[in-house]
Amino acid sequence: MRISALFPLLLLSACSSKDTATPVETGIPDSGDENSELPQTDTARDTAPPKSMAPSIQSCDAYCEWHDIGDTYWKWTVGCSVTDPDGLENIWNGSTTVSRSNNPVADYLVACNTAGLCTTGFREETNNILCSQANSYKFVVKITDWDGHESLPYEVVGRQK
């Protein structure tokens, strides 16, 4: 009963304070002024490119080294550090294209884990990608996430360890 008795007083108080209130400058023209223009909308948000949901490759290394455990051979390793706006658990896999003198030599699958590391490895003789000529090979890596977004290509020159 007490609250219902106060409610009409609150309404009456709100109405009377409206009459004595000082207007606040908002920067928006009064709609009653026929010479006023409507404010310009903030177009920066409208024209900004959409945020990419694709994974991003932070760094990569492609190197060849002598593998001397068990079978001995020259082994290539390509390893990349990646991120994804949807989280590292959303990173799926990728690929690398090896080229020499701008001619593609081979493509390899790159496997990724939930720590943001993506790697592949292969023997020198698999596609005759010689370790003695490591710096003449270019590796272009792309990573895909589970949503089907693909990273921008990341290029790295091979090296011998």
ChimeraX attribute file (.defattr): number of C-alpha atoms within 10 A of each C-alpha:
attribute: neighborCount
match mode: 1-to-1
recipient: residues
	/A:1	5
	/A:2	6
	/A:3	7
	/A:4	8
	/A:5	9
	/A:6	11
	/A:7	11
	/A:8	11
	/A:9	11
	/A:10	11
	/A:11	11
	/A:12	11
	/A:13	11
	/A:14	11
	/A:15	11
	/A:16	11
	/A:17	11
	/A:18	10
	/A:19	8
	/A:20	8
	/A:21	8
	/A:22	8
	/A:23	7
	/A:24	6
	/A:25	7
	/A:26	7
	/A:27	7
	/A:28	11
	/A:29	14
	/A:30	12
	/A:31	10
	/A:32	7
	/A:33	8
	/A:34	8
	/A:35	9
	/A:36	11
	/A:37	11
	/A:38	10
	/A:39	9
	/A:40	7
	/A:41	8
	/A:42	8
	/A:43	8
	/A:44	8
	/A:45	9
	/A:46	9
	/A:47	8
	/A:48	8
	/A:49	8
	/A:50	8
	/A:51	7
	/A:52	12
	/A:53	15
	/A:54	21
	/A:55	26
	/A:56	22
	/A:57	21
	/A:58	11
	/A:59	12
	/A:60	20
	/A:61	16
	/A:62	25
	/A:63	19
	/A:64	25
	/A:65	16
	/A:66	15
	/A:67	13
	/A:68	10
	/A:69	7
	/A:70	6
	/A:71	6
	/A:72	9
	/A:73	14
	/A:74	18
	/A:75	21
	/A:76	24
	/A:77	15
	/A:78	21
	/A:79	19
	/A:80	21
	/A:81	16
	/A:82	22
	/A:83	22
	/A:84	21
	/A:85	13
	/A:86	14
	/A:87	13
	/A:88	18
	/A:89	15
	/A:90	19
	/A:91	31
	/A:92	22
	/A:93	19
	/A:94	20
	/A:95	20
	/A:96	22
	/A:97	16
	/A:98	23
	/A:99	18
	/A:100	17
	/A:101	9
	/A:102	9
	/A:103	10
	/A:104	13
	/A:105	15
	/A:106	15
	/A:107	15
	/A:108	15
	/A:109	17
	/A:110	22
	/A:111	17
	/A:112	24
	/A:113	15
	/A:114	14
	/A:115	13
	/A:116	20
	/A:117	19
	/A:118	25
	/A:119	21
	/A:120	18
	/A:121	17
	/A:122	15
	/A:123	19
	/A:124	18
	/A:125	12
	/A:126	10
	/A:127	12
	/A:128	10
	/A:129	23
	/A:130	19
	/A:131	23
	/A:132	12
	/A:133	13
	/A:134	19
	/A:135	17
	/A:136	15
	/A:137	23
	/A:138	23
	/A:139	23
	/A:140	19
	/A:141	26
	/A:142	21
	/A:143	30
	/A:144	22
	/A:145	24
	/A:146	13
	/A:147	12
	/A:148	14
	/A:149	16
	/A:150	20
	/A:151	21
	/A:152	15
	/A:153	15
	/A:154	17
	/A:155	18
	/A:156	19
	/A:157	18
	/A:158	22
	/A:159	19
	/A:160	17
	/A:161	11
